[in-house]
Amino acid sequence: MGAIFISYRRDDSQGFAGRLEDDLSEIFGDARVFRDREIPAGVDFATHLEARLSEAEVVLVVIGGDWLDAKNSAGERRLGLADDWVRREIERALAREVAVVPVLVGGAAMPWPDQLPSSLRPLAGRQAFSVSDQRWRENVDQLAEQLGRLSPALARHRRSAAAPRDLGAVLRDEIDAAREAYRDAPATSARGGLGRWLAGRLGKAFSLVIGLAVIYILIRALGDAQTNRMMDKVIATTIEQVMQLF
Protein backbone atom coordinates (compact mmCIF):
# COMPACT_ATOMS: atom_id res chain seq x y z
CA MET A 1 0.00 0.00 0.00
CA GLY A 2 1.37 3.41 -0.95
CA ALA A 3 1.76 5.64 2.07
CA ILE A 4 2.86 9.24 2.62
CA PHE A 5 4.77 10.17 5.80
CA ILE A 6 4.80 13.88 6.65
CA SER A 7 7.88 14.99 8.58
CA TYR A 8 7.75 18.48 10.07
CA ARG A 9 8.84 20.55 13.03
CA ARG A 10 5.95 21.69 15.22
CA ASP A 11 7.22 25.17 16.01
CA ASP A 12 8.25 25.75 12.39
CA SER A 13 5.45 24.47 10.18
CA GLN A 14 2.70 22.72 12.14
CA GLY A 15 -0.06 24.75 10.49
CA PHE A 16 1.27 24.06 7.00
CA ALA A 17 1.77 20.36 7.77
CA GLY A 18 -1.79 20.04 9.05
CA ARG A 19 -3.21 21.75 5.99
CA LEU A 20 -1.10 19.55 3.72
CA GLU A 21 -2.26 16.42 5.53
CA ASP A 22 -5.90 17.44 5.14
CA ASP A 23 -5.66 18.11 1.42
CA LEU A 24 -3.59 15.03 0.59
CA SER A 25 -6.00 12.90 2.63
CA GLU A 26 -8.84 14.19 0.46
CA ILE A 27 -6.91 13.15 -2.63
CA PHE A 28 -5.42 9.79 -1.56
CA GLY A 29 -7.52 8.80 1.46
CA ASP A 30 -6.89 9.15 5.19
CA ALA A 31 -5.25 5.73 5.50
CA ARG A 32 -2.47 6.70 3.10
CA VAL A 33 -1.33 9.93 4.78
CA PHE A 34 0.44 9.93 8.16
CA ARG A 35 1.34 12.80 10.47
CA ASP A 36 2.40 12.25 14.07
CA ARG A 37 -0.83 13.60 15.58
CA GLU A 38 -2.37 10.17 14.86
CA ILE A 39 -0.33 8.21 17.41
CA PRO A 40 -2.76 6.31 19.71
CA ALA A 41 -2.65 6.87 23.47
CA GLY A 42 -0.42 4.42 25.32
CA VAL A 43 1.57 3.43 22.22
CA ASP A 44 5.37 3.74 22.30
CA PHE A 45 6.12 6.90 20.31
CA ALA A 46 9.42 5.77 18.80
CA THR A 47 8.19 2.31 17.85
CA HIS A 48 5.08 3.69 16.20
CA LEU A 49 7.00 6.26 14.17
CA GLU A 50 9.51 3.66 13.05
CA ALA A 51 6.69 1.38 11.92
CA ARG A 52 4.98 4.12 9.92
CA LEU A 53 8.27 5.20 8.36
CA SER A 54 8.98 1.61 7.32
CA GLU A 55 5.60 1.52 5.50
CA ALA A 56 6.06 4.82 3.70
CA GLU A 57 6.77 4.96 0.00
CA VAL A 58 7.09 8.74 0.07
CA VAL A 59 8.39 10.99 2.87
CA LEU A 60 7.53 14.67 2.66
CA VAL A 61 9.92 16.90 4.61
CA VAL A 62 8.05 20.14 5.31
CA ILE A 63 10.55 23.00 5.56
CA GLY A 64 9.51 26.41 6.85
CA GLY A 65 11.48 29.53 7.61
CA ASP A 66 12.77 28.31 11.00
CA TRP A 67 13.36 24.67 10.07
CA LEU A 68 17.12 24.93 9.59
CA ASP A 69 18.04 27.03 12.61
CA ALA A 70 15.41 25.95 15.16
CA LYS A 71 16.94 25.66 18.65
CA ASN A 72 16.00 23.86 21.84
CA SER A 73 15.66 25.46 25.28
CA ALA A 74 19.43 25.18 25.79
CA GLY A 75 20.13 27.19 22.64
CA GLU A 76 21.41 24.18 20.66
CA ARG A 77 20.49 23.79 17.02
CA ARG A 78 18.08 20.87 16.90
CA LEU A 79 19.25 19.44 13.58
CA GLY A 80 22.72 19.14 15.10
CA LEU A 81 21.49 16.77 17.80
CA ALA A 82 21.53 13.04 17.08
CA ASP A 83 18.31 12.46 19.04
CA ASP A 84 16.30 15.16 17.24
CA TRP A 85 13.18 13.48 15.85
CA VAL A 86 13.06 15.43 12.61
CA ARG A 87 16.68 14.51 11.94
CA ARG A 88 16.02 10.85 12.79
CA GLU A 89 12.98 10.68 10.51
CA ILE A 90 14.95 12.05 7.56
CA GLU A 91 17.96 9.82 8.24
CA ARG A 92 15.69 6.78 8.35
CA ALA A 93 14.01 7.74 5.08
CA LEU A 94 17.29 8.40 3.31
CA ALA A 95 18.70 5.07 4.53
CA ARG A 96 15.68 3.22 3.12
CA GLU A 97 16.17 4.96 -0.23
CA VAL A 98 12.48 5.80 -0.56
CA ALA A 99 11.28 8.95 -2.28
CA VAL A 100 12.11 11.92 -0.04
CA VAL A 101 10.56 15.21 -1.17
CA PRO A 102 11.40 18.52 0.54
CA VAL A 103 8.24 20.66 0.60
CA LEU A 104 9.01 24.36 1.02
CA VAL A 105 6.33 26.44 2.74
CA GLY A 106 6.02 30.03 3.91
CA GLY A 107 8.58 31.24 1.39
CA ALA A 108 11.36 29.04 2.79
CA ALA A 109 14.46 28.26 0.73
CA MET A 110 16.18 24.92 0.33
CA PRO A 111 19.25 24.60 2.62
CA TRP A 112 22.71 24.11 1.14
CA PRO A 113 24.57 20.84 1.85
CA ASP A 114 27.14 22.55 4.10
CA GLN A 115 24.30 23.89 6.29
CA LEU A 116 23.15 20.36 7.15
CA PRO A 117 24.66 17.61 9.32
CA SER A 118 26.60 15.13 7.18
CA SER A 119 23.89 12.47 7.54
CA LEU A 120 21.29 14.85 6.08
CA ARG A 121 23.31 16.31 3.22
CA PRO A 122 21.76 13.98 0.61
CA LEU A 123 18.50 15.82 1.32
CA ALA A 124 19.96 18.95 -0.28
CA GLY A 125 20.26 17.03 -3.55
CA ARG A 126 16.58 16.10 -3.66
CA GLN A 127 14.35 18.19 -5.90
CA ALA A 128 12.20 20.41 -3.69
CA PHE A 129 8.58 21.38 -4.24
CA SER A 130 7.29 24.81 -3.19
CA VAL A 131 3.74 25.37 -1.97
CA SER A 132 2.56 28.97 -1.71
CA ASP A 133 -0.39 30.42 0.20
CA GLN A 134 -1.66 32.21 -2.89
CA ARG A 135 -1.80 29.04 -5.02
CA TRP A 136 -2.11 26.41 -2.30
CA ARG A 137 -4.73 24.13 -3.79
CA GLU A 138 -3.24 24.31 -7.27
CA ASN A 139 0.22 23.54 -5.88
CA VAL A 140 -1.07 20.63 -3.78
CA ASP A 141 -2.80 19.15 -6.82
CA GLN A 142 0.48 19.39 -8.71
CA LEU A 143 2.33 17.78 -5.80
CA ALA A 144 -0.23 14.95 -5.70
CA GLU A 145 0.29 14.32 -9.40
CA GLN A 146 4.04 14.02 -8.88
CA LEU A 147 3.57 11.74 -5.87
CA GLY A 148 1.45 9.49 -8.06
CA ARG A 149 4.38 9.22 -10.47
CA LEU A 150 6.70 8.29 -7.61
CA SER A 151 4.32 5.63 -6.26
CA PRO A 152 2.05 3.58 -8.56
CA ALA A 153 0.05 2.55 -5.48
CA LEU A 154 -0.72 6.18 -4.70
CA ALA A 155 -1.63 6.82 -8.33
CA ARG A 156 -4.18 3.99 -8.22
CA HIS A 157 -5.88 5.45 -5.17
CA ARG A 158 -5.89 9.07 -6.23
CA ARG A 159 -9.32 10.64 -6.15
CA SER A 160 -10.42 13.30 -8.59
CA ALA A 161 -12.58 14.86 -5.88
CA ALA A 162 -13.36 14.23 -2.26
CA ALA A 163 -16.35 11.99 -1.57
CA PRO A 164 -19.33 14.04 -0.42
CA ARG A 165 -20.17 14.00 3.28
CA ASP A 166 -23.07 15.40 5.23
CA LEU A 167 -22.73 18.92 6.59
CA GLY A 168 -22.64 17.83 10.22
CA ALA A 169 -19.68 15.49 9.61
CA VAL A 170 -17.73 18.16 7.73
CA LEU A 171 -18.23 20.79 10.40
CA ARG A 172 -17.43 18.28 13.15
CA ASP A 173 -14.09 17.47 11.47
CA GLU A 174 -13.28 21.17 11.01
CA ILE A 175 -14.01 22.05 14.65
CA ASP A 176 -12.15 19.02 16.03
CA ALA A 177 -9.09 19.81 13.91
CA ALA A 178 -9.09 23.44 15.04
CA ARG A 179 -9.37 22.43 18.70
CA GLU A 180 -6.52 19.95 18.33
CA ALA A 181 -4.29 22.48 16.61
CA TYR A 182 -4.77 25.03 19.37
CA ARG A 183 -4.27 22.42 22.10
CA ASP A 184 -1.07 20.96 20.66
CA ALA A 185 0.58 24.07 19.21
CA PRO A 186 3.33 25.86 21.17
CA ALA A 187 2.89 29.60 21.58
CA THR A 188 5.27 30.39 18.74
CA SER A 189 3.12 28.44 16.31
CA ALA A 190 0.06 30.58 16.94
CA ARG A 191 1.36 33.05 14.40
CA GLY A 192 1.95 32.52 10.71
CA GLY A 193 1.25 29.07 9.36
CA LEU A 194 -1.20 27.94 12.04
CA GLY A 195 -3.36 31.02 11.65
CA ARG A 196 -3.44 30.63 7.89
CA TRP A 197 -4.30 26.95 8.20
CA LEU A 198 -7.19 27.61 10.56
CA ALA A 199 -8.45 30.39 8.31
CA GLY A 200 -8.30 28.01 5.35
CA ARG A 201 -10.30 25.32 7.17
CA LEU A 202 -12.96 27.78 8.33
CA GLY A 203 -13.13 29.24 4.84
CA LYS A 204 -13.77 25.78 3.37
CA ALA A 205 -16.56 25.13 5.88
CA PHE A 206 -18.14 28.54 5.23
CA SER A 207 -18.02 28.01 1.45
CA LEU A 208 -19.69 24.62 1.87
CA VAL A 209 -22.49 26.12 3.98
CA ILE A 210 -23.10 28.87 1.40
CA GLY A 211 -23.14 26.35 -1.46
CA LEU A 212 -25.62 24.11 0.33
CA ALA A 213 -27.82 27.09 1.16
CA VAL A 214 -27.99 28.05 -2.52
CA ILE A 215 -28.89 24.48 -3.52
CA TYR A 216 -31.57 24.37 -0.81
CA ILE A 217 -33.16 27.60 -2.06
CA LEU A 218 -33.22 26.33 -5.66
CA ILE A 219 -34.77 22.99 -4.67
CA ARG A 220 -37.48 24.72 -2.64
CA ALA A 221 -38.24 27.06 -5.53
CA LEU A 222 -38.52 24.24 -8.06
CA GLY A 223 -39.68 21.30 -5.95
CA ASP A 224 -43.13 20.10 -5.02
CA ALA A 225 -44.60 20.04 -1.51
CA GLN A 226 -43.33 16.52 -0.73
CA THR A 227 -39.78 17.34 -1.82
CA ASN A 228 -39.79 20.51 0.27
CA ARG A 229 -40.98 18.65 3.36
CA MET A 230 -38.17 16.13 2.92
CA MET A 231 -35.61 18.91 2.55
CA ASP A 232 -36.91 20.60 5.70
CA LYS A 233 -36.37 17.36 7.64
CA VAL A 234 -32.81 17.00 6.31
CA ILE A 235 -31.96 20.60 7.26
CA ALA A 236 -33.51 20.22 10.72
CA THR A 237 -31.52 17.04 11.37
CA THR A 238 -28.25 18.63 10.20
CA ILE A 239 -28.78 21.71 12.39
CA GLU A 240 -29.44 19.44 15.37
CA GLN A 241 -26.16 17.58 14.70
CA VAL A 242 -24.21 20.84 14.45
CA MET A 243 -25.73 22.22 17.66
CA GLN A 244 -24.54 19.12 19.50
CA LEU A 245 -20.94 20.09 18.70
CA PHE A 246 -21.08 23.15 20.95
PAMAR-654249 format. One record per residue (C-alpha): residue number from 1; residue in one letter; x, y, z. Coordinates in pm, 1 decimal, always signed. Layout:
N
<i = NUM, aa = a, px = X, py = Y, pz = Z> $
...
//
This chain:
246
<i = 1, aa = m, px = +0.0, py = +0.0, pz = +0.0> $
<i = 2, aa = g, px = +137.4, py = +341.2, pz = -95.2> $
<i = 3, aa = a, px = +175.7, py = +564.4, pz = +207.4> $
<i = 4, aa = i, px = +285.7, py = +924.0, pz = +262.1> $
<i = 5, aa = f, px = +477.0, py = +1017.0, pz = +579.7> $
<i = 6, aa = i, px = +480.3, py = +1388.5, pz = +665.1> $
<i = 7, aa = s, px = +788.1, py = +1498.8, pz = +858.5> $
<i = 8, aa = y, px = +774.5, py = +1848.5, pz = +1006.6> $
<i = 9, aa = r, px = +883.7, py = +2055.0, pz = +1302.9> $
<i = 10, aa = r, px = +594.5, py = +2169.0, pz = +1521.9> $
<i = 11, aa = d, px = +721.6, py = +2517.4, pz = +1600.8> $
<i = 12, aa = d, px = +824.9, py = +2575.2, pz = +1239.4> $
<i = 13, aa = s, px = +545.0, py = +2447.2, pz = +1017.8> $
<i = 14, aa = q, px = +270.2, py = +2271.8, pz = +1214.0> $
<i = 15, aa = g, px = -6.2, py = +2474.6, pz = +1048.6> $
<i = 16, aa = f, px = +126.8, py = +2405.9, pz = +700.4> $
<i = 17, aa = a, px = +177.2, py = +2035.8, pz = +776.9> $
<i = 18, aa = g, px = -179.0, py = +2003.9, pz = +904.9> $
<i = 19, aa = r, px = -321.1, py = +2174.9, pz = +598.9> $
<i = 20, aa = l, px = -109.5, py = +1955.1, pz = +371.6> $
<i = 21, aa = e, px = -226.4, py = +1641.7, pz = +553.4> $
<i = 22, aa = d, px = -590.2, py = +1744.0, pz = +514.0> $
<i = 23, aa = d, px = -565.8, py = +1811.2, pz = +141.6> $
<i = 24, aa = l, px = -358.5, py = +1503.2, pz = +59.0> $
<i = 25, aa = s, px = -599.8, py = +1290.0, pz = +262.9> $
<i = 26, aa = e, px = -883.9, py = +1418.5, pz = +46.3> $
<i = 27, aa = i, px = -691.1, py = +1314.6, pz = -263.2> $
<i = 28, aa = f, px = -541.8, py = +979.1, pz = -155.8> $
<i = 29, aa = g, px = -752.5, py = +880.5, pz = +146.0> $
<i = 30, aa = d, px = -689.5, py = +915.0, pz = +519.0> $
<i = 31, aa = a, px = -525.3, py = +573.0, pz = +549.8> $
<i = 32, aa = r, px = -246.6, py = +670.3, pz = +310.0> $
<i = 33, aa = v, px = -132.5, py = +992.9, pz = +478.3> $
<i = 34, aa = f, px = +43.5, py = +992.6, pz = +816.3> $
<i = 35, aa = r, px = +133.8, py = +1280.0, pz = +1047.1> $
<i = 36, aa = d, px = +240.3, py = +1225.0, pz = +1407.0> $
<i = 37, aa = r, px = -83.0, py = +1359.8, pz = +1557.6> $
<i = 38, aa = e, px = -236.9, py = +1016.9, pz = +1485.7> $
<i = 39, aa = i, px = -32.9, py = +821.1, pz = +1740.9> $
<i = 40, aa = p, px = -276.5, py = +630.9, pz = +1970.7> $
<i = 41, aa = a, px = -265.0, py = +687.2, pz = +2347.3> $
<i = 42, aa = g, px = -41.6, py = +442.2, pz = +2532.1> $
<i = 43, aa = v, px = +157.5, py = +343.1, pz = +2222.4> $
<i = 44, aa = d, px = +536.5, py = +373.8, pz = +2229.7> $
<i = 45, aa = f, px = +611.8, py = +689.9, pz = +2030.6> $
<i = 46, aa = a, px = +942.0, py = +577.1, pz = +1880.4> $
<i = 47, aa = t, px = +819.3, py = +231.0, pz = +1785.4> $
<i = 48, aa = h, px = +507.6, py = +369.3, pz = +1619.7> $
<i = 49, aa = l, px = +700.2, py = +626.5, pz = +1416.5> $
<i = 50, aa = e, px = +951.3, py = +366.0, pz = +1305.3> $
<i = 51, aa = a, px = +669.5, py = +137.9, pz = +1191.5> $
<i = 52, aa = r, px = +497.9, py = +412.0, pz = +991.6> $
<i = 53, aa = l, px = +827.3, py = +519.7, pz = +836.3> $
<i = 54, aa = s, px = +898.0, py = +160.8, pz = +731.8> $
<i = 55, aa = e, px = +560.0, py = +152.3, pz = +550.1> $
<i = 56, aa = a, px = +606.2, py = +482.3, pz = +370.1> $
<i = 57, aa = e, px = +676.5, py = +496.3, pz = -0.4> $
<i = 58, aa = v, px = +708.7, py = +874.1, pz = +6.8> $
<i = 59, aa = v, px = +839.0, py = +1098.6, pz = +286.7> $
<i = 60, aa = l, px = +752.5, py = +1467.1, pz = +266.3> $
<i = 61, aa = v, px = +991.8, py = +1689.9, pz = +461.2> $
<i = 62, aa = v, px = +804.5, py = +2013.9, pz = +530.7> $
<i = 63, aa = i, px = +1054.9, py = +2299.6, pz = +555.6> $
<i = 64, aa = g, px = +950.7, py = +2640.9, pz = +685.0> $
<i = 65, aa = g, px = +1147.6, py = +2953.2, pz = +760.8> $
<i = 66, aa = d, px = +1277.5, py = +2831.0, pz = +1100.0> $
<i = 67, aa = w, px = +1336.4, py = +2466.8, pz = +1007.0> $
<i = 68, aa = l, px = +1712.3, py = +2493.0, pz = +958.7> $
<i = 69, aa = d, px = +1803.8, py = +2703.2, pz = +1261.4> $
<i = 70, aa = a, px = +1540.7, py = +2594.8, pz = +1515.7> $
<i = 71, aa = k, px = +1693.9, py = +2565.9, pz = +1865.4> $
<i = 72, aa = n, px = +1599.9, py = +2386.3, pz = +2183.8> $
<i = 73, aa = s, px = +1565.9, py = +2545.8, pz = +2527.5> $
<i = 74, aa = a, px = +1943.0, py = +2518.3, pz = +2578.7> $
<i = 75, aa = g, px = +2013.2, py = +2719.0, pz = +2264.3> $
<i = 76, aa = e, px = +2140.7, py = +2417.7, pz = +2066.4> $
<i = 77, aa = r, px = +2048.7, py = +2379.0, pz = +1701.6> $
<i = 78, aa = r, px = +1808.2, py = +2086.5, pz = +1690.1> $
<i = 79, aa = l, px = +1925.0, py = +1943.9, pz = +1357.9> $
<i = 80, aa = g, px = +2271.7, py = +1914.1, pz = +1509.5> $
<i = 81, aa = l, px = +2148.7, py = +1676.7, pz = +1779.8> $
<i = 82, aa = a, px = +2153.0, py = +1303.6, pz = +1708.1> $
<i = 83, aa = d, px = +1831.2, py = +1246.4, pz = +1903.5> $
<i = 84, aa = d, px = +1630.4, py = +1516.2, pz = +1723.8> $
<i = 85, aa = w, px = +1317.5, py = +1348.2, pz = +1585.3> $
<i = 86, aa = v, px = +1305.9, py = +1543.4, pz = +1261.2> $
<i = 87, aa = r, px = +1668.0, py = +1450.9, pz = +1194.0> $
<i = 88, aa = r, px = +1601.8, py = +1084.9, pz = +1278.8> $
<i = 89, aa = e, px = +1298.1, py = +1067.9, pz = +1050.8> $
<i = 90, aa = i, px = +1495.4, py = +1204.7, pz = +755.9> $
<i = 91, aa = e, px = +1796.1, py = +982.3, pz = +824.1> $
<i = 92, aa = r, px = +1568.7, py = +677.8, pz = +834.9> $
<i = 93, aa = a, px = +1400.7, py = +774.1, pz = +508.1> $
<i = 94, aa = l, px = +1729.2, py = +839.7, pz = +331.1> $
<i = 95, aa = a, px = +1870.0, py = +507.1, pz = +453.5> $
<i = 96, aa = r, px = +1567.9, py = +322.1, pz = +312.3> $
<i = 97, aa = e, px = +1616.7, py = +495.8, pz = -23.4> $
<i = 98, aa = v, px = +1247.6, py = +580.1, pz = -56.1> $
<i = 99, aa = a, px = +1127.7, py = +895.3, pz = -228.5> $
<i = 100, aa = v, px = +1210.9, py = +1192.4, pz = -4.1> $
<i = 101, aa = v, px = +1056.2, py = +1520.7, pz = -116.7> $
<i = 102, aa = p, px = +1140.5, py = +1851.6, pz = +53.6> $
<i = 103, aa = v, px = +824.1, py = +2066.0, pz = +59.9> $
<i = 104, aa = l, px = +901.2, py = +2436.2, pz = +101.7> $
<i = 105, aa = v, px = +632.8, py = +2644.4, pz = +274.1> $
<i = 106, aa = g, px = +602.3, py = +3003.0, pz = +391.1> $
<i = 107, aa = g, px = +857.9, py = +3124.5, pz = +138.5> $
<i = 108, aa = a, px = +1136.1, py = +2904.0, pz = +279.4> $
<i = 109, aa = a, px = +1446.0, py = +2826.2, pz = +73.2> $
<i = 110, aa = m, px = +1618.3, py = +2491.7, pz = +32.7> $
<i = 111, aa = p, px = +1924.9, py = +2459.7, pz = +261.5> $
<i = 112, aa = w, px = +2270.7, py = +2411.3, pz = +113.6> $
<i = 113, aa = p, px = +2456.7, py = +2084.2, pz = +185.3> $
<i = 114, aa = d, px = +2713.6, py = +2255.1, pz = +410.4> $
<i = 115, aa = q, px = +2429.7, py = +2389.3, pz = +628.8> $
<i = 116, aa = l, px = +2315.4, py = +2036.5, pz = +715.1> $
<i = 117, aa = p, px = +2465.8, py = +1761.4, pz = +931.6> $
<i = 118, aa = s, px = +2660.1, py = +1513.0, pz = +718.3> $
<i = 119, aa = s, px = +2389.1, py = +1247.2, pz = +753.8> $
<i = 120, aa = l, px = +2129.0, py = +1484.6, pz = +608.3> $
<i = 121, aa = r, px = +2331.3, py = +1630.8, pz = +321.9> $
<i = 122, aa = p, px = +2176.1, py = +1398.5, pz = +61.5> $
<i = 123, aa = l, px = +1849.7, py = +1582.4, pz = +131.8> $
<i = 124, aa = a, px = +1995.7, py = +1895.0, pz = -28.3> $
<i = 125, aa = g, px = +2026.4, py = +1703.0, pz = -355.0> $
<i = 126, aa = r, px = +1657.5, py = +1610.3, pz = -366.1> $
<i = 127, aa = q, px = +1435.4, py = +1819.4, pz = -590.0> $
<i = 128, aa = a, px = +1219.8, py = +2040.9, pz = -368.7> $
<i = 129, aa = f, px = +857.5, py = +2137.7, pz = -423.5> $
<i = 130, aa = s, px = +729.4, py = +2481.3, pz = -319.4> $
<i = 131, aa = v, px = +374.4, py = +2537.3, pz = -197.3> $
<i = 132, aa = s, px = +255.7, py = +2897.1, pz = -170.9> $
<i = 133, aa = d, px = -38.8, py = +3042.0, pz = +20.3> $
<i = 134, aa = q, px = -165.5, py = +3220.5, pz = -288.8> $
<i = 135, aa = r, px = -180.2, py = +2903.7, pz = -501.9> $
<i = 136, aa = w, px = -210.5, py = +2641.3, pz = -230.2> $
<i = 137, aa = r, px = -473.5, py = +2413.3, pz = -379.5> $
<i = 138, aa = e, px = -323.6, py = +2430.6, pz = -727.2> $
<i = 139, aa = n, px = +22.4, py = +2354.1, pz = -588.0> $
<i = 140, aa = v, px = -106.6, py = +2063.1, pz = -377.7> $
<i = 141, aa = d, px = -280.2, py = +1915.2, pz = -681.5> $
<i = 142, aa = q, px = +48.3, py = +1938.8, pz = -871.5> $
<i = 143, aa = l, px = +232.7, py = +1778.5, pz = -580.5> $
<i = 144, aa = a, px = -23.0, py = +1495.5, pz = -569.6> $
<i = 145, aa = e, px = +28.8, py = +1431.9, pz = -940.0> $
<i = 146, aa = q, px = +404.5, py = +1402.0, pz = -888.4> $
<i = 147, aa = l, px = +357.2, py = +1174.3, pz = -586.8> $
<i = 148, aa = g, px = +145.5, py = +949.4, pz = -806.5> $
<i = 149, aa = r, px = +437.6, py = +922.1, pz = -1046.8> $
<i = 150, aa = l, px = +669.9, py = +829.1, pz = -761.0> $
<i = 151, aa = s, px = +432.4, py = +563.5, pz = -626.2> $
<i = 152, aa = p, px = +205.4, py = +358.0, pz = -855.7> $
<i = 153, aa = a, px = +5.2, py = +254.9, pz = -547.6> $
<i = 154, aa = l, px = -71.7, py = +618.4, pz = -470.3> $
<i = 155, aa = a, px = -162.8, py = +681.9, pz = -832.5> $
<i = 156, aa = r, px = -418.5, py = +399.5, pz = -821.9> $
<i = 157, aa = h, px = -588.5, py = +545.4, pz = -517.3> $
<i = 158, aa = r, px = -588.6, py = +906.9, pz = -622.8> $
<i = 159, aa = r, px = -932.3, py = +1063.8, pz = -614.6> $
<i = 160, aa = s, px = -1042.0, py = +1329.8, pz = -858.9> $
<i = 161, aa = a, px = -1258.1, py = +1485.8, pz = -588.4> $
<i = 162, aa = a, px = -1336.0, py = +1423.2, pz = -226.3> $
<i = 163, aa = a, px = -1634.8, py = +1199.3, pz = -157.2> $
<i = 164, aa = p, px = -1932.9, py = +1404.0, pz = -41.6> $
<i = 165, aa = r, px = -2017.1, py = +1399.7, pz = +328.1> $
<i = 166, aa = d, px = -2306.7, py = +1539.5, pz = +523.4> $
<i = 167, aa = l, px = -2272.8, py = +1892.2, pz = +658.6> $
<i = 168, aa = g, px = -2264.3, py = +1782.6, pz = +1022.5> $
<i = 169, aa = a, px = -1967.7, py = +1548.9, pz = +960.6> $
<i = 170, aa = v, px = -1772.8, py = +1815.6, pz = +772.9> $
<i = 171, aa = l, px = -1823.2, py = +2079.5, pz = +1040.2> $
<i = 172, aa = r, px = -1742.5, py = +1827.7, pz = +1314.7> $
<i = 173, aa = d, px = -1408.7, py = +1747.3, pz = +1147.3> $
<i = 174, aa = e, px = -1327.6, py = +2116.7, pz = +1101.2> $
<i = 175, aa = i, px = -1400.9, py = +2204.5, pz = +1464.7> $
<i = 176, aa = d, px = -1214.7, py = +1901.8, pz = +1603.1> $
<i = 177, aa = a, px = -908.7, py = +1980.6, pz = +1391.3> $
<i = 178, aa = a, px = -909.5, py = +2344.3, pz = +1504.3> $
<i = 179, aa = r, px = -937.2, py = +2242.9, pz = +1869.9> $
<i = 180, aa = e, px = -651.9, py = +1994.7, pz = +1832.7> $
<i = 181, aa = a, px = -429.0, py = +2247.7, pz = +1660.6> $
<i = 182, aa = y, px = -476.6, py = +2503.5, pz = +1937.1> $
<i = 183, aa = r, px = -427.0, py = +2241.7, pz = +2210.2> $
<i = 184, aa = d, px = -106.6, py = +2095.7, pz = +2065.7> $
<i = 185, aa = a, px = +58.4, py = +2406.7, pz = +1921.3> $
<i = 186, aa = p, px = +332.7, py = +2586.4, pz = +2116.7> $
<i = 187, aa = a, px = +289.3, py = +2960.2, pz = +2157.6> $
<i = 188, aa = t, px = +527.3, py = +3039.1, pz = +1873.5> $
<i = 189, aa = s, px = +311.7, py = +2843.5, pz = +1630.7> $
<i = 190, aa = a, px = +5.9, py = +3057.7, pz = +1693.5> $
<i = 191, aa = r, px = +136.3, py = +3304.5, pz = +1440.3> $
<i = 192, aa = g, px = +195.4, py = +3252.4, pz = +1070.8> $
<i = 193, aa = g, px = +124.9, py = +2907.5, pz = +935.8> $
<i = 194, aa = l, px = -120.2, py = +2793.6, pz = +1203.8> $
<i = 195, aa = g, px = -336.4, py = +3101.6, pz = +1165.2> $
<i = 196, aa = r, px = -343.6, py = +3063.1, pz = +789.4> $
<i = 197, aa = w, px = -429.8, py = +2694.6, pz = +820.3> $
<i = 198, aa = l, px = -719.3, py = +2761.2, pz = +1055.8> $
<i = 199, aa = a, px = -844.6, py = +3039.5, pz = +831.2> $
<i = 200, aa = g, px = -829.7, py = +2801.2, pz = +534.8> $
<i = 201, aa = r, px = -1029.6, py = +2531.8, pz = +716.7> $
<i = 202, aa = l, px = -1295.8, py = +2777.6, pz = +833.5> $
<i = 203, aa = g, px = -1312.7, py = +2923.6, pz = +484.4> $
<i = 204, aa = k, px = -1376.7, py = +2577.8, pz = +337.5> $
<i = 205, aa = a, px = -1656.1, py = +2513.0, pz = +587.9> $
<i = 206, aa = f, px = -1814.3, py = +2854.1, pz = +522.7> $
<i = 207, aa = s, px = -1801.6, py = +2800.7, pz = +145.4> $
<i = 208, aa = l, px = -1969.5, py = +2462.3, pz = +186.7> $
<i = 209, aa = v, px = -2248.7, py = +2611.8, pz = +397.6> $
<i = 210, aa = i, px = -2310.0, py = +2887.5, pz = +140.3> $
<i = 211, aa = g, px = -2314.4, py = +2634.9, pz = -146.1> $
<i = 212, aa = l, px = -2562.0, py = +2410.6, pz = +33.2> $
<i = 213, aa = a, px = -2781.6, py = +2709.1, pz = +115.6> $
<i = 214, aa = v, px = -2798.8, py = +2804.9, pz = -252.2> $
<i = 215, aa = i, px = -2888.5, py = +2447.9, pz = -351.6> $
<i = 216, aa = y, px = -3156.5, py = +2436.9, pz = -81.4> $
<i = 217, aa = i, px = -3316.5, py = +2759.6, pz = -206.4> $
<i = 218, aa = l, px = -3321.6, py = +2632.7, pz = -566.1> $
<i = 219, aa = i, px = -3477.0, py = +2299.4, pz = -467.0> $
<i = 220, aa = r, px = -3747.9, py = +2472.4, pz = -264.4> $
<i = 221, aa = a, px = -3823.9, py = +2705.8, pz = -552.9> $
<i = 222, aa = l, px = -3851.7, py = +2423.8, pz = -806.3> $
<i = 223, aa = g, px = -3968.4, py = +2130.0, pz = -595.4> $
<i = 224, aa = d, px = -4312.8, py = +2010.1, pz = -502.0> $
<i = 225, aa = a, px = -4459.8, py = +2003.8, pz = -151.1> $
<i = 226, aa = q, px = -4332.7, py = +1651.6, pz = -73.2> $
<i = 227, aa = t, px = -3977.8, py = +1733.7, pz = -182.2> $
<i = 228, aa = n, px = -3979.2, py = +2051.0, pz = +27.2> $
<i = 229, aa = r, px = -4097.7, py = +1864.7, pz = +336.3> $
<i = 230, aa = m, px = -3817.1, py = +1612.7, pz = +291.5> $
<i = 231, aa = m, px = -3561.3, py = +1891.3, pz = +255.0> $
<i = 232, aa = d, px = -3690.6, py = +2059.8, pz = +570.4> $
<i = 233, aa = k, px = -3637.3, py = +1735.9, pz = +764.4> $
<i = 234, aa = v, px = -3280.9, py = +1700.5, pz = +630.9> $
<i = 235, aa = i, px = -3196.5, py = +2059.5, pz = +725.6> $
<i = 236, aa = a, px = -3351.3, py = +2022.1, pz = +1071.9> $
<i = 237, aa = t, px = -3151.8, py = +1703.5, pz = +1137.2> $
<i = 238, aa = t, px = -2825.3, py = +1863.1, pz = +1020.4> $
<i = 239, aa = i, px = -2877.9, py = +2171.0, pz = +1238.6> $
<i = 240, aa = e, px = -2944.0, py = +1944.2, pz = +1536.8> $
<i = 241, aa = q, px = -2616.2, py = +1758.0, pz = +1470.2> $
<i = 242, aa = v, px = -2420.6, py = +2084.1, pz = +1445.1> $
<i = 243, aa = m, px = -2572.9, py = +2222.3, pz = +1766.4> $
<i = 244, aa = q, px = -2453.8, py = +1911.8, pz = +1950.0> $
<i = 245, aa = l, px = -2093.9, py = +2009.3, pz = +1869.7> $
<i = 246, aa = f, px = -2107.7, py = +2314.9, pz = +2094.9> $
//
